[in-house]
Amino acid sequence: MSRPTLRHPEFSPNSILVNTSSDVVGIIDWQHAVILPLCLCAGIPHHFQNWGDPLSETLSKREVKLPESFDQLSHEEQETVQETMWRRIFHFYYSALTMKSLPDRFDAIRTENAKLFHHAQAPWEGDSVSLKYAMSRVLKNWPMSLDEEAQTRSVECPVHFCEEEMQKCSEEHRQEQEKLQELNEMRDLIGTDALDWVSDEDELERCRSVIQSIKDCSMEHSSTEMEKTSVLFHFAFDDHEENP
């Protein structure tokens, strides 16, 4: 787990060179490559991994059958179901092949060390809920040793939470992930990109119509004045460029 390991920064089909016989003859785009202990750099390539999905997090085999109501779904809903299924399948089979061919790397993937390490070096975005959750995971997994010798040393974890705080933190993180999932689903329904941009004026009008429908529905199901105020004045997809 502690041996130095070279990891490609963004391994993808675009980084692989092949000849006319389809033999791999080179790997390019090595800038920003890192050499770290295996337990900190082992992972699933971005194009295959599906972290954040509760089913994929378990690394268990995924269901490959379409739901019985699949044919009754709209084209957009079918695409969503298929995309979710493919992401889970890719995630599982990459993990399964790693377990078979590189068991030590699979053990490193299963630990939370690498995910916590990459989370720690990410730019701060003011998300205190995710930060506290990551810190609570450090405490739960302590000692996060790189080798057996280090495990014999008694080093106190610098992070401290009581059991009640740990449970509260975990629940807040779960609720936040649910809200983020809902936000992504709304963005997919509306049809905007990750920055909430649209392609042209016609598409803008269509998006505004969908947004208004979502907003009206949210108002209808708001049970408190605070919720209604949030929908009216802090709705995530309000057009702030629109003239008052």
Buried (B, 14 or more C-beta within 10 A) or exposed (E): BBEEBEBBEBBEEEBEEEEEEEEEEEEEBEEEEEEBBBBBBBBBEEEBBBEEBEBBEEBEEBEEEEEEEEEEBEEEEBEBBEEBBEBBBBBBEBBEEBBEEBEEBBBBBBBBBBBBBEBEEEEEEEEEBBBBBBBBBBBEEEEBBBEEEEEEEEEEBEBEBEEEEBEBBBEBBEEBBEEEEEEEEBBEBBEBEEEEEBEEEEEBEEBBEBBEEBBEEBEEEBEEEEEEEBBEEEBBBEEEEEEE
